[in-house]
Amino acid sequence: MTSTVPALGTRTAEGSALQAVLLDMDGTLVDTEGFWWDVETEVFASLGHTLDDSWRHVVVGGPMTRSAGFLIEATGADITLAELSVLLNDGFEERIGRDLPLMPGAARLLAELSVHEIPTALVSASHRRIIDRVLKSLGPHHFDLTVAGDEVPRTKPHPDPYLAAAAGLGVDPARCAVVEDTATGVAAAEAAGCHVVAVPSVAPITPAARRTVVASLEEVDLTFLRGLMTQMR
């Protein structure tokens, strides 16, 4: 496992071969999107505020600066963004320490990519401390590179994380398959020029050009991902 590294020379390939697979973490590989909301609800309750369940769709999949900032403004809570970020990360880390379920099909897909030596990166809006904790369950050996939300100038929905991952692997973003679960992550991957497989977790995502929507990772394997390169040129 490595963190973001300087760009390498882009690999070339015949035709439209798959060069790398870039995977989101929360809600895509691990069933944790609900954990974040639970922690946010608990933290704001301790501050004397009740979160409206409709806000969940606003904060899902985004960087902590956006989600935490929105919740502070929406509730009027007397806390700074920096203070809230510490509380949320602490709460989430404690929560995943008790239980960290993988999404159906995640372990099988990671194992298949490793066996076939497909360059693979974990690309998350979560902070490095959270990624490193989750990697203990996912298996750091499955990833050639990991990119955390606090390691790029702009995180999702901006393309920066996926561009950094492609550069770090030395591949063409247009030859990468990205697997995401939220509209925010999909927007980041598409802005980077990648092919996207959306596996919606909290809110629906509609199919579009260069975007395939599936119900579960159990529908995704290496043959499926390679097929994207020819189906959506």
PyRosetta script that sets phi, psi and omega in degrees:
from pyrosetta import init, pose_from_sequence

init()
pose = pose_from_sequence("MTSTVPALGTRTAEGSALQAVLLDMDGTLVDTEGFWWDVETEVFASLGHTLDDSWRHVVVGGPMTRSAGFLIEATGADITLAELSVLLNDGFEERIGRDLPLMPGAARLLAELSVHEIPTALVSASHRRIIDRVLKSLGPHHFDLTVAGDEVPRTKPHPDPYLAAAAGLGVDPARCAVVEDTATGVAAAEAAGCHVVAVPSVAPITPAARRTVVASLEEVDLTFLRGLMTQMR")
pose.set_psi(1, 138.7)
pose.set_omega(1, 175.4)
pose.set_phi(2, -136.0)
pose.set_psi(2, 163.7)
pose.set_omega(2, 172.2)
pose.set_phi(3, -94.5)
pose.set_psi(3, -171.2)
pose.set_omega(3, -177.7)
pose.set_phi(4, -57.2)
pose.set_psi(4, 135.0)
pose.set_omega(4, -179.6)
pose.set_phi(5, -126.5)
pose.set_psi(5, 162.7)
pose.set_omega(5, 179.2)
pose.set_phi(6, -60.0)
pose.set_psi(6, 155.9)
pose.set_omega(6, -177.7)
pose.set_phi(7, -61.8)
pose.set_psi(7, 140.2)
pose.set_omega(7, 174.2)
pose.set_phi(8, -105.1)
pose.set_psi(8, 171.8)
pose.set_omega(8, 176.6)
pose.set_phi(9, -62.3)
pose.set_psi(9, 131.1)
pose.set_omega(9, -178.6)
pose.set_phi(10, -65.3)
pose.set_psi(10, 130.7)
pose.set_omega(10, 178.4)
pose.set_phi(11, -71.4)
pose.set_psi(11, 148.6)
pose.set_omega(11, 175.7)
pose.set_phi(12, -107.4)
pose.set_psi(12, 156.4)
pose.set_omega(12, -179.1)
pose.set_phi(13, -152.5)
pose.set_psi(13, 151.3)
pose.set_omega(13, 177.6)
pose.set_phi(14, -68.8)
pose.set_psi(14, 143.4)
pose.set_omega(14, 173.1)
pose.set_phi(15, 57.9)
pose.set_psi(15, -126.5)
pose.set_omega(15, -175.6)
pose.set_phi(16, -125.5)
pose.set_psi(16, 45.8)
pose.set_omega(16, -176.6)
pose.set_phi(17, -66.4)
pose.set_psi(17, 144.7)
pose.set_omega(17, 173.4)
pose.set_phi(18, -67.9)
pose.set_psi(18, 126.3)
pose.set_omega(18, -179.3)
pose.set_phi(19, -102.2)
pose.set_psi(19, -29.6)
pose.set_omega(19, -178.2)
pose.set_phi(20, -162.8)
pose.set_psi(20, 159.3)
pose.set_omega(20, 175.3)
pose.set_phi(21, -120.8)
pose.set_psi(21, 127.6)
pose.set_omega(21, -177.9)
pose.set_phi(22, -115.9)
pose.set_psi(22, 123.7)
pose.set_omega(22, -170.9)
pose.set_phi(23, -119.2)
pose.set_psi(23, 132.3)
pose.set_omega(23, 169.6)
pose.set_phi(24, -71.3)
pose.set_psi(24, 167.7)
pose.set_omega(24, -176.9)
pose.set_phi(25, -108.8)
pose.set_psi(25, -73.1)
pose.set_omega(25, -175.3)
pose.set_phi(26, -64.5)
pose.set_psi(26, 123.1)
pose.set_omega(26, 177.8)
pose.set_phi(27, 84.1)
pose.set_psi(27, -13.8)
pose.set_omega(27, 179.0)
pose.set_phi(28, -104.3)
pose.set_psi(28, -55.6)
pose.set_omega(28, 177.9)
pose.set_phi(29, -99.9)
pose.set_psi(29, -33.7)
pose.set_omega(29, 178.9)
pose.set_phi(30, -122.7)
pose.set_psi(30, 143.1)
pose.set_omega(30, -173.8)
pose.set_phi(31, -84.5)
pose.set_psi(31, 71.6)
pose.set_omega(31, -171.4)
pose.set_phi(32, -122.3)
pose.set_psi(32, -2.3)
pose.set_omega(32, -179.9)
pose.set_phi(33, -57.9)
pose.set_psi(33, -38.5)
pose.set_omega(33, 177.7)
pose.set_phi(34, -66.8)
pose.set_psi(34, -30.3)
pose.set_omega(34, 178.8)
pose.set_phi(35, -62.6)
pose.set_psi(35, -43.9)
pose.set_omega(35, -179.5)
pose.set_phi(36, -59.5)
pose.set_psi(36, -44.9)
pose.set_omega(36, -179.6)
pose.set_phi(37, -64.9)
pose.set_psi(37, -39.6)
pose.set_omega(37, 178.5)
pose.set_phi(38, -60.9)
pose.set_psi(38, -43.7)
pose.set_omega(38, -179.8)
pose.set_phi(39, -66.9)
pose.set_psi(39, -43.3)
pose.set_omega(39, 177.9)
pose.set_phi(40, -59.6)
pose.set_psi(40, -42.4)
pose.set_omega(40, 179.1)
pose.set_phi(41, -63.2)
pose.set_psi(41, -43.8)
pose.set_omega(41, -179.2)
pose.set_phi(42, -66.1)
pose.set_psi(42, -43.1)
pose.set_omega(42, -178.4)
pose.set_phi(43, -64.3)
pose.set_psi(43, -45.2)
pose.set_omega(43, -178.9)
pose.set_phi(44, -70.6)
pose.set_psi(44, -29.7)
pose.set_omega(44, 175.0)
pose.set_phi(45, -63.1)
pose.set_psi(45, -38.5)
pose.set_omega(45, 178.6)
pose.set_phi(46, -67.5)
pose.set_psi(46, -21.4)
pose.set_omega(46, 178.0)
pose.set_phi(47, -92.9)
pose.set_psi(47, 0.6)
pose.set_omega(47, 177.7)
pose.set_phi(48, 89.7)
pose.set_psi(48, 22.8)
pose.set_omega(48, -178.0)
pose.set_phi(49, -129.0)
pose.set_psi(49, 145.1)
pose.set_omega(49, 177.4)
pose.set_phi(50, -107.6)
pose.set_psi(50, 127.9)
pose.set_omega(50, -179.5)
pose.set_phi(51, -83.6)
pose.set_psi(51, 137.9)
pose.set_omega(51, 175.5)
pose.set_phi(52, -77.6)
pose.set_psi(52, 128.8)
pose.set_omega(52, -176.1)
pose.set_phi(53, -60.1)
pose.set_psi(53, -24.5)
pose.set_omega(53, 179.4)
pose.set_phi(54, -67.3)
pose.set_psi(54, -19.7)
pose.set_omega(54, 179.6)
pose.set_phi(55, -72.9)
pose.set_psi(55, -17.0)
pose.set_omega(55, -177.1)
pose.set_phi(56, -57.7)
pose.set_psi(56, -38.8)
pose.set_omega(56, -179.2)
pose.set_phi(57, -71.4)
pose.set_psi(57, -20.9)
pose.set_omega(57, 179.0)
pose.set_phi(58, -77.3)
pose.set_psi(58, -39.1)
pose.set_omega(58, -172.3)
pose.set_phi(59, -93.6)
pose.set_psi(59, -14.6)
pose.set_omega(59, -174.7)
pose.set_phi(60, -65.7)
pose.set_psi(60, 135.9)
pose.set_omega(60, 173.1)
pose.set_phi(61, 78.9)
pose.set_psi(61, -5.7)
pose.set_omega(61, -176.0)
pose.set_phi(62, -96.4)
pose.set_psi(62, 172.5)
pose.set_omega(62, 177.5)
pose.set_phi(63, -68.9)
pose.set_psi(63, 154.9)
pose.set_omega(63, -177.9)
pose.set_phi(64, -61.9)
pose.set_psi(64, -34.8)
pose.set_omega(64, 179.7)
pose.set_phi(65, -59.8)
pose.set_psi(65, -37.1)
pose.set_omega(65, 179.9)
pose.set_phi(66, -76.2)
pose.set_psi(66, -49.4)
pose.set_omega(66, -175.9)
pose.set_phi(67, -67.5)
pose.set_psi(67, -45.0)
pose.set_omega(67, 179.6)
pose.set_phi(68, -67.0)
pose.set_psi(68, -40.5)
pose.set_omega(68, 178.3)
pose.set_phi(69, -62.2)
pose.set_psi(69, -41.5)
pose.set_omega(69, 177.9)
pose.set_phi(70, -61.5)
pose.set_psi(70, -44.8)
pose.set_omega(70, -176.8)
pose.set_phi(71, -68.1)
pose.set_psi(71, -35.4)
pose.set_omega(71, 176.3)
pose.set_phi(72, -63.6)
pose.set_psi(72, -45.4)
pose.set_omega(72, -179.4)
pose.set_phi(73, -67.3)
pose.set_psi(73, -40.5)
pose.set_omega(73, -177.1)
pose.set_phi(74, -67.9)
pose.set_psi(74, -35.7)
pose.set_omega(74, -177.0)
pose.set_phi(75, -95.1)
pose.set_psi(75, -22.6)
pose.set_omega(75, -174.6)
pose.set_phi(76, 74.8)
pose.set_psi(76, 21.1)
pose.set_omega(76, -177.8)
pose.set_phi(77, -62.8)
pose.set_psi(77, 142.2)
pose.set_omega(77, -178.8)
pose.set_phi(78, -88.1)
pose.set_psi(78, 77.3)
pose.set_omega(78, -179.7)
pose.set_phi(79, -155.9)
pose.set_psi(79, 146.5)
pose.set_omega(79, 179.5)
pose.set_phi(80, -84.5)
pose.set_psi(80, 162.0)
pose.set_omega(80, 178.4)
pose.set_phi(81, -61.2)
pose.set_psi(81, -41.3)
pose.set_omega(81, 179.9)
pose.set_phi(82, -63.6)
pose.set_psi(82, -43.5)
pose.set_omega(82, 179.4)
pose.set_phi(83, -64.4)
pose.set_psi(83, -42.3)
pose.set_omega(83, -179.2)
pose.set_phi(84, -67.1)
pose.set_psi(84, -38.7)
pose.set_omega(84, 179.3)
pose.set_phi(85, -59.6)
pose.set_psi(85, -40.6)
pose.set_omega(85, 178.4)
pose.set_phi(86, -64.1)
pose.set_psi(86, -45.4)
pose.set_omega(86, -179.5)
pose.set_phi(87, -62.8)
pose.set_psi(87, -41.6)
pose.set_omega(87, -178.7)
pose.set_phi(88, -68.5)
pose.set_psi(88, -44.3)
pose.set_omega(88, 178.2)
pose.set_phi(89, -64.1)
pose.set_psi(89, -40.9)
pose.set_omega(89, 178.2)
pose.set_phi(90, -62.6)
pose.set_psi(90, -44.9)
pose.set_omega(90, -178.8)
pose.set_phi(91, -65.1)
pose.set_psi(91, -40.8)
pose.set_omega(91, -179.2)
pose.set_phi(92, -68.9)
pose.set_psi(92, -41.8)
pose.set_omega(92, 179.8)
pose.set_phi(93, -62.6)
pose.set_psi(93, -38.2)
pose.set_omega(93, 177.5)
pose.set_phi(94, -67.2)
pose.set_psi(94, -37.4)
pose.set_omega(94, -178.1)
pose.set_phi(95, -67.6)
pose.set_psi(95, -44.5)
pose.set_omega(95, -178.7)
pose.set_phi(96, -74.1)
pose.set_psi(96, -16.8)
pose.set_omega(96, 175.0)
pose.set_phi(97, -69.5)
pose.set_psi(97, -23.7)
pose.set_omega(97, 178.8)
pose.set_phi(98, -86.4)
pose.set_psi(98, -35.5)
pose.set_omega(98, -175.2)
pose.set_phi(99, -163.7)
pose.set_psi(99, 133.4)
pose.set_omega(99, 178.9)
pose.set_phi(100, -141.1)
pose.set_psi(100, 81.8)
pose.set_omega(100, -179.0)
pose.set_phi(101, -74.5)
pose.set_psi(101, 137.3)
pose.set_omega(101, 174.5)
pose.set_phi(102, -83.7)
pose.set_psi(102, 151.5)
pose.set_omega(102, 176.1)
pose.set_phi(103, -70.1)
pose.set_psi(103, 148.7)
pose.set_omega(103, 178.6)
pose.set_phi(104, -56.1)
pose.set_psi(104, 128.6)
pose.set_omega(104, 178.7)
pose.set_phi(105, 91.2)
pose.set_psi(105, -10.7)
pose.set_omega(105, -175.4)
pose.set_phi(106, -66.1)
pose.set_psi(106, -49.0)
pose.set_omega(106, -177.7)
pose.set_phi(107, -62.5)
pose.set_psi(107, -41.3)
pose.set_omega(107, -179.8)
pose.set_phi(108, -64.8)
pose.set_psi(108, -43.2)
pose.set_omega(108, -179.7)
pose.set_phi(109, -64.9)
pose.set_psi(109, -44.7)
pose.set_omega(109, 179.9)
pose.set_phi(110, -62.4)
pose.set_psi(110, -41.1)
pose.set_omega(110, 179.2)
pose.set_phi(111, -63.9)
pose.set_psi(111, -41.0)
pose.set_omega(111, -179.5)
pose.set_phi(112, -64.6)
pose.set_psi(112, -43.2)
pose.set_omega(112, 178.8)
pose.set_phi(113, -63.0)
pose.set_psi(113, -38.3)
pose.set_omega(113, 179.3)
pose.set_phi(114, -67.6)
pose.set_psi(114, -44.7)
pose.set_omega(114, -179.2)
pose.set_phi(115, -59.2)
pose.set_psi(115, -39.2)
pose.set_omega(115, -177.8)
pose.set_phi(116, -90.7)
pose.set_psi(116, 5.5)
pose.set_omega(116, 176.0)
pose.set_phi(117, 55.3)
pose.set_psi(117, 43.1)
pose.set_omega(117, 175.3)
pose.set_phi(118, -82.5)
pose.set_psi(118, 123.4)
pose.set_omega(118, 176.9)
pose.set_phi(119, -54.2)
pose.set_psi(119, 127.0)
pose.set_omega(119, -172.7)
pose.set_phi(120, -134.4)
pose.set_psi(120, 136.4)
pose.set_omega(120, 178.3)
pose.set_phi(121, -128.7)
pose.set_psi(121, 145.5)
pose.set_omega(121, 172.0)
pose.set_phi(122, -98.2)
pose.set_psi(122, 123.3)
pose.set_omega(122, -174.9)
pose.set_phi(123, -126.7)
pose.set_psi(123, 107.7)
pose.set_omega(123, -172.3)
pose.set_phi(124, -130.6)
pose.set_psi(124, 151.3)
pose.set_omega(124, 173.3)
pose.set_phi(125, -81.8)
pose.set_psi(125, -11.1)
pose.set_omega(125, 177.4)
pose.set_phi(126, -67.8)
pose.set_psi(126, 157.8)
pose.set_omega(126, -179.4)
pose.set_phi(127, -75.0)
pose.set_psi(127, 161.1)
pose.set_omega(127, -177.7)
pose.set_phi(128, -54.8)
pose.set_psi(128, -42.1)
pose.set_omega(128, -177.1)
pose.set_phi(129, -60.7)
pose.set_psi(129, -34.8)
pose.set_omega(129, -179.8)
pose.set_phi(130, -76.3)
pose.set_psi(130, -43.4)
pose.set_omega(130, 178.9)
pose.set_phi(131, -58.2)
pose.set_psi(131, -46.7)
pose.set_omega(131, -178.1)
pose.set_phi(132, -63.2)
pose.set_psi(132, -33.3)
pose.set_omega(132, 177.1)
pose.set_phi(133, -69.2)
pose.set_psi(133, -43.9)
pose.set_omega(133, -178.7)
pose.set_phi(134, -68.0)
pose.set_psi(134, -34.2)
pose.set_omega(134, -179.5)
pose.set_phi(135, -58.9)
pose.set_psi(135, -26.4)
pose.set_omega(135, 178.2)
pose.set_phi(136, -61.9)
pose.set_psi(136, -30.7)
pose.set_omega(136, 178.7)
pose.set_phi(137, -89.7)
pose.set_psi(137, -37.8)
pose.set_omega(137, -178.8)
pose.set_phi(138, -73.5)
pose.set_psi(138, -32.6)
pose.set_omega(138, -175.8)
pose.set_phi(139, 98.2)
pose.set_psi(139, 101.4)
pose.set_omega(139, -178.2)
pose.set_phi(140, -61.5)
pose.set_psi(140, -22.7)
pose.set_omega(140, -179.1)
pose.set_phi(141, -67.8)
pose.set_psi(141, -13.6)
pose.set_omega(141, 179.5)
pose.set_phi(142, -78.6)
pose.set_psi(142, -11.8)
pose.set_omega(142, -171.8)
pose.set_phi(143, -122.2)
pose.set_psi(143, 132.0)
pose.set_omega(143, 175.3)
pose.set_phi(144, -81.5)
pose.set_psi(144, -19.3)
pose.set_omega(144, -173.5)
pose.set_phi(145, -159.0)
pose.set_psi(145, 145.4)
pose.set_omega(145, 171.8)
pose.set_phi(146, -131.9)
pose.set_psi(146, 140.8)
pose.set_omega(146, -179.4)
pose.set_phi(147, -125.6)
pose.set_psi(147, 121.8)
pose.set_omega(147, -179.6)
pose.set_phi(148, -100.5)
pose.set_psi(148, 155.5)
pose.set_omega(148, -177.4)
pose.set_phi(149, -63.6)
pose.set_psi(149, -25.9)
pose.set_omega(149, -179.9)
pose.set_phi(150, -93.9)
pose.set_psi(150, 15.5)
pose.set_omega(150, 179.5)
pose.set_phi(151, -115.5)
pose.set_psi(151, 3.2)
pose.set_omega(151, 179.6)
pose.set_phi(152, -124.5)
pose.set_psi(152, 152.5)
pose.set_omega(152, -178.9)
pose.set_phi(153, -58.5)
pose.set_psi(153, -41.8)
pose.set_omega(153, 178.2)
pose.set_phi(154, -134.7)
pose.set_psi(154, 131.0)
pose.set_omega(154, 179.5)
pose.set_phi(155, -98.6)
pose.set_psi(155, -173.1)
pose.set_omega(155, -178.3)
pose.set_phi(156, -53.5)
pose.set_psi(156, 139.1)
pose.set_omega(156, 15.9)
pose.set_phi(157, -87.2)
pose.set_psi(157, 6.9)
pose.set_omega(157, 176.7)
pose.set_phi(158, -72.4)
pose.set_psi(158, 156.1)
pose.set_omega(158, -176.7)
pose.set_phi(159, -76.6)
pose.set_psi(159, -10.2)
pose.set_omega(159, -172.3)
pose.set_phi(160, -48.3)
pose.set_psi(160, -46.8)
pose.set_omega(160, -178.1)
pose.set_phi(161, -61.3)
pose.set_psi(161, -41.0)
pose.set_omega(161, -179.0)
pose.set_phi(162, -75.6)
pose.set_psi(162, -33.2)
pose.set_omega(162, 174.2)
pose.set_phi(163, -65.9)
pose.set_psi(163, -39.2)
pose.set_omega(163, 178.3)
pose.set_phi(164, -65.1)
pose.set_psi(164, -40.2)
pose.set_omega(164, 179.9)
pose.set_phi(165, -65.4)
pose.set_psi(165, -45.7)
pose.set_omega(165, 179.3)
pose.set_phi(166, -62.4)
pose.set_psi(166, -43.2)
pose.set_omega(166, 179.1)
pose.set_phi(167, -63.6)
pose.set_psi(167, -42.9)
pose.set_omega(167, -179.4)
pose.set_phi(168, -63.7)
pose.set_psi(168, -32.9)
pose.set_omega(168, 177.9)
pose.set_phi(169, -85.7)
pose.set_psi(169, -12.1)
pose.set_omega(169, -178.8)
pose.set_phi(170, 72.9)
pose.set_psi(170, 38.1)
pose.set_omega(170, -177.7)
pose.set_phi(171, -124.8)
pose.set_psi(171, 166.3)
pose.set_omega(171, 178.1)
pose.set_phi(172, -85.1)
pose.set_psi(172, 123.7)
pose.set_omega(172, 179.5)
pose.set_phi(173, -53.6)
pose.set_psi(173, -32.8)
pose.set_omega(173, -179.5)
pose.set_phi(174, -68.8)
pose.set_psi(174, -15.5)
pose.set_omega(174, 178.2)
pose.set_phi(175, -104.8)
pose.set_psi(175, 17.4)
pose.set_omega(175, 179.7)
pose.set_phi(176, -107.7)
pose.set_psi(176, 142.8)
pose.set_omega(176, 171.4)
pose.set_phi(177, -104.0)
pose.set_psi(177, 127.0)
pose.set_omega(177, 179.0)
pose.set_phi(178, -109.2)
pose.set_psi(178, 137.3)
pose.set_omega(178, 175.6)
pose.set_phi(179, -114.4)
pose.set_psi(179, 120.8)
pose.set_omega(179, -174.7)
pose.set_phi(180, -136.4)
pose.set_psi(180, 160.8)
pose.set_omega(180, -179.9)
pose.set_phi(181, -120.0)
pose.set_psi(181, -8.1)
pose.set_omega(181, -178.3)
pose.set_phi(182, -126.8)
pose.set_psi(182, 159.6)
pose.set_omega(182, 178.4)
pose.set_phi(183, -62.6)
pose.set_psi(183, -34.1)
pose.set_omega(183, 178.9)
pose.set_phi(184, -63.2)
pose.set_psi(184, -45.9)
pose.set_omega(184, 178.9)
pose.set_phi(185, -68.0)
pose.set_psi(185, -39.7)
pose.set_omega(185, 177.7)
pose.set_phi(186, -60.9)
pose.set_psi(186, -43.0)
pose.set_omega(186, 179.4)
pose.set_phi(187, -60.6)
pose.set_psi(187, -40.5)
pose.set_omega(187, 179.4)
pose.set_phi(188, -64.3)
pose.set_psi(188, -45.8)
pose.set_omega(188, -178.3)
pose.set_phi(189, -65.8)
pose.set_psi(189, -42.3)
pose.set_omega(189, -179.7)
pose.set_phi(190, -68.0)
pose.set_psi(190, -36.5)
pose.set_omega(190, 177.6)
pose.set_phi(191, -65.4)
pose.set_psi(191, -26.8)
pose.set_omega(191, 177.8)
pose.set_phi(192, -82.2)
pose.set_psi(192, -7.7)
pose.set_omega(192, 178.3)
pose.set_phi(193, 89.2)
pose.set_psi(193, 16.4)
pose.set_omega(193, -177.5)
pose.set_phi(194, -88.6)
pose.set_psi(194, 160.7)
pose.set_omega(194, 168.4)
pose.set_phi(195, -81.2)
pose.set_psi(195, 139.3)
pose.set_omega(195, -172.7)
pose.set_phi(196, -122.5)
pose.set_psi(196, 135.6)
pose.set_omega(196, 167.9)
pose.set_phi(197, -110.8)
pose.set_psi(197, 116.7)
pose.set_omega(197, 180.0)
pose.set_phi(198, -100.3)
pose.set_psi(198, 128.8)
pose.set_omega(198, 176.1)
pose.set_phi(199, -121.3)
pose.set_psi(199, 83.0)
pose.set_omega(199, -171.3)
pose.set_phi(200, -55.2)
pose.set_psi(200, 134.7)
pose.set_omega(200, 179.8)
pose.set_phi(201, -106.3)
pose.set_psi(201, -53.2)
pose.set_omega(201, -175.9)
pose.set_phi(202, -108.4)
pose.set_psi(202, -45.4)
pose.set_omega(202, -177.4)
pose.set_phi(203, -119.4)
pose.set_psi(203, 149.0)
pose.set_omega(203, -179.4)
pose.set_phi(204, -63.9)
pose.set_psi(204, 151.6)
pose.set_omega(204, 174.9)
pose.set_phi(205, -132.1)
pose.set_psi(205, 132.2)
pose.set_omega(205, -177.6)
pose.set_phi(206, -93.8)
pose.set_psi(206, 149.4)
pose.set_omega(206, 175.9)
pose.set_phi(207, -64.3)
pose.set_psi(207, 155.6)
pose.set_omega(207, 178.3)
pose.set_phi(208, -159.9)
pose.set_psi(208, 178.9)
pose.set_omega(208, 176.5)
pose.set_phi(209, -59.1)
pose.set_psi(209, 134.8)
pose.set_omega(209, -179.3)
pose.set_phi(210, 61.6)
pose.set_psi(210, 19.8)
pose.set_omega(210, 179.0)
pose.set_phi(211, -137.4)
pose.set_psi(211, 122.0)
pose.set_omega(211, 176.5)
pose.set_phi(212, -112.8)
pose.set_psi(212, 133.2)
pose.set_omega(212, -179.9)
pose.set_phi(213, -107.6)
pose.set_psi(213, 128.8)
pose.set_omega(213, 177.6)
pose.set_phi(214, -126.1)
pose.set_psi(214, 162.5)
pose.set_omega(214, -177.5)
pose.set_phi(215, -83.3)
pose.set_psi(215, -25.1)
pose.set_omega(215, -174.4)
pose.set_phi(216, -158.4)
pose.set_psi(216, 156.5)
pose.set_omega(216, 173.8)
pose.set_phi(217, -64.6)
pose.set_psi(217, -16.6)
pose.set_omega(217, 178.2)
pose.set_phi(218, -65.1)
pose.set_psi(218, -15.9)
pose.set_omega(218, 176.7)
pose.set_phi(219, -89.2)
pose.set_psi(219, -4.9)
pose.set_omega(219, -172.6)
pose.set_phi(220, -110.8)
pose.set_psi(220, 124.6)
pose.set_omega(220, 172.3)
pose.set_phi(221, -140.3)
pose.set_psi(221, -177.6)
pose.set_omega(221, -175.0)
pose.set_phi(222, -64.1)
pose.set_psi(222, -39.2)
pose.set_omega(222, 177.7)
pose.set_phi(223, -60.1)
pose.set_psi(223, -42.7)
pose.set_omega(223, 178.5)
pose.set_phi(224, -60.9)
pose.set_psi(224, -47.0)
pose.set_omega(224, -177.4)
pose.set_phi(225, -66.8)
pose.set_psi(225, -39.2)
pose.set_omega(225, 177.2)
pose.set_phi(226, -65.0)
pose.set_psi(226, -35.1)
pose.set_omega(226, 179.5)
pose.set_phi(227, -64.6)
pose.set_psi(227, -27.2)
pose.set_omega(227, 179.3)
pose.set_phi(228, -60.4)
pose.set_psi(228, -34.0)
pose.set_omega(228, -175.6)
pose.set_phi(229, -65.5)
pose.set_psi(229, -29.4)
pose.set_omega(229, 180.0)
pose.set_phi(230, -96.8)
pose.set_psi(230, -27.7)
pose.set_omega(230, -176.8)
pose.set_phi(231, -76.4)
pose.set_psi(231, -28.8)
pose.set_omega(231, -170.1)
pose.set_phi(232, -123.3)
pose.set_psi(232, 35.1)
pose.set_omega(232, 176.8)
pose.set_phi(233, -74.0)
pose.dump_pdb("model.pdb")
